[in-house]
Amino acid sequence: MALTPIDIHNKEFTRGFRGYEEDEVNDFLDQVIKDYEAVLREKKELEEKVEELENKLEHFSNIEETLNRSILVAQETAEE
């Protein structure tokens, strides 16, 4: 299961003797959350762009197929 920004935000660490500076860890996690959200947004945008380009490719492939058929019909007609 993918990690979400909320998972990062809600992550709690146990405290140990001579542990890390809590504010420093929290600041780092805040930066990780921001960067992770940006990556997720970019991924979504790229997935949408890929879908759009796949649709365009399908459209132009259909046009190509139609043109090829038209050329064949024209060649057969010319031969007759």
C-alpha positions in Angstrom: 0.0 0.0 0.0 1.4 3.4 -1.0 2.4 5.9 1.7 0.3 9.1 1.7 1.2 12.6 3.0 -1.3 12.0 5.8 0.6 8.8 6.8 3.8 10.8 7.0 2.1 13.6 9.0 0.6 11.2 11.5 3.7 9.1 12.0 4.8 9.1 15.6 8.2 7.9 16.8 9.0 6.5 20.2 11.2 8.5 22.4 14.5 7.1 23.5 17.3 8.2 25.7 19.3 10.9 23.9 16.9 10.7 20.9 16.7 13.1 18.0 15.7 16.8 18.4 11.9 16.7 18.0 11.5 20.1 16.2 14.2 19.1 13.7 12.5 15.8 12.9 9.1 17.6 12.6 10.6 20.2 10.3 12.1 17.5 8.1 8.9 15.6 8.0 7.0 18.8 7.0 9.4 19.2 4.1 9.0 15.5 3.1 5.2 16.0 3.1 5.4 19.0 0.8 7.8 17.3 -1.6 5.7 14.1 -1.6 2.5 16.0 -2.3 4.3 17.8 -5.2 5.4 14.4 -6.6 1.9 13.0 -6.3 0.4 16.0 -8.1 3.0 15.8 -10.9 2.3 12.1 -11.3 -1.4 12.7 -11.6 -0.8 15.4 -14.2 1.6 13.2 -16.2 -1.0 10.3 -16.1 -3.6 12.7 -17.5 -1.2 13.8 -20.2 -0.4 10.2 -21.2 -4.1 9.4 -21.4 -4.6 12.5 -23.6 -1.7 11.6 -25.9 -2.9 8.0 -26.2 -6.3 9.2 -27.3 -4.7 11.5 -29.9 -2.6 8.6 -31.1 -5.6 6.4 -31.5 -7.4 9.1 -33.4 -4.5 9.6 -35.8 -4.0 5.8 -36.2 -7.7 5.6 -37.3 -7.0 8.4 -39.8 -4.0 6.6 -41.1 -6.0 3.4 -41.5 -8.7 5.2 -43.4 -6.2 6.9 -45.7 -4.5 3.5 -46.4 -7.9 2.0 -47.3 -8.7 5.0 -49.5 -5.3 4.6 -51.3 -6.0 0.9 -52.0 -9.5 1.7 -53.4 -8.0 4.4 -55.6 -5.3 2.1 -56.9 -7.9 -0.7 -57.6 -10.1 1.9 -59.4 -7.1 3.1 -61.4 -6.2 -0.4 -62.5 -9.8 -1.0 -63.7 
